[in-house]
Amino acid sequence: QPFNPGNFLAHAVSNIICSIIFGDRFDYEDKKFRTLIELINENNKLQNSIQTQLYNFFPAVMDFLPGPHKKFIKNTEKVDQFTLEIIAEHQKTLDPTCPRDFIDAFLNKMEQEKGNGHSEFTVETLSRTTLDLFFAGTGTTSTTLRHGILILQKYPEIV
């Protein structure tokens, strides 16, 4: 039977990214995890709209205009809130001698750079970096895997 492995691949890739960033994987039926995936998938689709692309160049003007870029911004804020909650948890339980994941390593570097007024190691930068890893990694990696499976299916003699 034909099937679309897109969702399975997106969940697997996102969970791998979660294990690197958060040090923990989510159950595939976890409501927060599924919401996170839905927001990322929706933003991947919204990125192609002209309004969202114009927002990148003219944010001050586009703030006053309706369109899909508004939904894109709201979705990004929800994912950002999700990561900020996990970052706050990590800050409470941080053991500088034993980093568990990317967030802990970043928090350790933030502590080292505390006296540097020009440091780019801030909670905001950590949150944005985490968003970049999710948005860039989930869509592109799962799409690449889907195309790889399609090519292997079309040319089975390669295997």
C-alpha positions in Angstrom: 0.0 0.0 0.0 1.3 3.5 -0.8 1.9 5.8 2.2 3.4 9.2 2.9 6.3 8.9 5.3 6.5 12.7 5.7 5.0 12.9 9.2 7.0 9.9 10.5 10.2 11.4 9.2 9.4 14.9 10.6 8.7 13.4 14.0 11.9 11.4 14.0 14.1 14.3 12.9 12.4 16.7 15.4 12.9 14.2 18.2 16.6 13.8 17.3 16.9 17.6 17.4 15.1 17.7 20.8 17.6 15.1 22.2 20.5 17.3 21.1 19.1 20.6 22.3 17.0 19.6 25.3 18.8 16.4 26.2 15.5 14.5 26.1 13.2 12.9 23.5 9.5 13.2 23.5 6.9 10.5 23.2 5.5 10.6 19.7 2.0 11.0 21.2 3.0 13.9 23.6 0.6 16.8 23.1 3.3 19.5 23.4 5.6 17.7 21.0 2.8 17.2 18.4 1.8 20.9 18.8 5.5 21.9 18.3 5.6 19.8 15.1 2.4 21.3 13.8 3.6 24.8 14.4 6.9 24.1 12.6 5.1 22.5 9.6 2.7 25.3 9.3 5.5 27.9 9.4 7.3 26.0 6.7 4.2 26.4 4.5 3.7 30.0 5.5 7.3 30.9 4.6 6.4 30.7 0.9 3.8 33.4 1.0 4.6 36.7 -0.5 3.5 38.6 2.7 5.9 36.6 4.8 8.8 37.2 2.4 7.9 40.9 2.3 7.8 41.0 6.1 11.5 40.0 6.1 12.4 43.2 4.1 9.8 45.6 5.4 8.8 44.6 8.9 7.7 48.1 10.0 5.3 48.4 7.0 4.0 44.8 7.2 3.2 45.1 10.9 0.2 47.2 9.8 -1.0 44.9 7.0 -3.0 41.6 7.4 -1.8 38.4 6.0 -0.2 35.0 6.7 2.9 36.6 8.1 0.8 37.4 11.2 0.2 33.7 11.8 3.9 33.0 11.1 4.9 35.4 13.8 2.3 34.0 16.3 3.6 30.4 15.6 7.2 31.5 16.1 6.3 33.2 19.4 4.6 29.9 20.6 7.7 27.8 19.7 9.8 30.5 21.4 7.7 30.3 24.6 8.1 26.5 24.5 11.9 26.7 24.3 12.1 29.5 27.0 10.2 27.3 29.4 12.7 24.5 28.9 15.6 27.0 29.1 14.3 28.2 32.5 14.1 24.6 33.7 17.7 24.0 32.6 18.8 27.1 34.4 17.3 25.8 37.7 18.9 22.3 37.4 22.2 23.3 35.7 25.3 21.4 36.8 28.2 23.3 35.2 30.5 20.2 35.6 28.2 17.9 33.7 26.4 19.5 30.7 23.5 17.4 29.5 22.8 19.0 26.1 23.2 22.1 23.9 21.3 24.3 26.3 23.6 23.4 29.2 26.7 24.0 27.1 25.3 27.4 26.1 24.4 28.3 29.7 27.9 27.4 30.8 29.4 29.7 28.1 26.9 32.5 29.2 28.4 32.2 32.7 31.9 32.4 31.4 31.1 35.5 29.4 29.2 37.2 32.2 31.7 40.0 32.6 31.9 40.7 28.9 29.4 43.5 28.0 29.7 42.6 24.3 29.0 38.9 24.6 26.4 37.4 22.3 25.7 34.6 24.8 22.3 35.6 26.1 19.1 33.8 26.8 17.6 35.5 23.8 20.4 34.3 21.6 20.0 30.8 23.0 16.3 30.9 22.3 16.8 32.1 18.7 19.5 29.6 18.0 17.2 26.8 19.2 14.4 28.1 17.0 16.9 28.2 14.0 17.9 24.6 14.7 14.2 23.5 14.8 12.9 25.4 11.8 15.9 24.8 9.6 16.7 21.2 10.7 13.2 19.7 10.8 11.9 20.7 7.4 15.1 20.3 5.4 16.3 17.1 6.9 12.9 15.3 6.7 12.4 16.6 3.1 15.8 15.3 2.1 15.1 11.9 3.7 11.7 11.8 1.9 13.4 12.5 -1.5 16.1 9.9 -0.7 13.4 7.3 -0.1 11.6 8.3 -3.3 14.9 7.9 -5.3 15.6 4.5 -3.7 12.0 3.4 -4.6 12.4 4.7 -8.2 15.8 3.1 -8.7 15.7 -0.1 -6.6 18.8 -1.5 -8.4 20.9 1.1 -6.4 20.2 -0.8 -3.2 
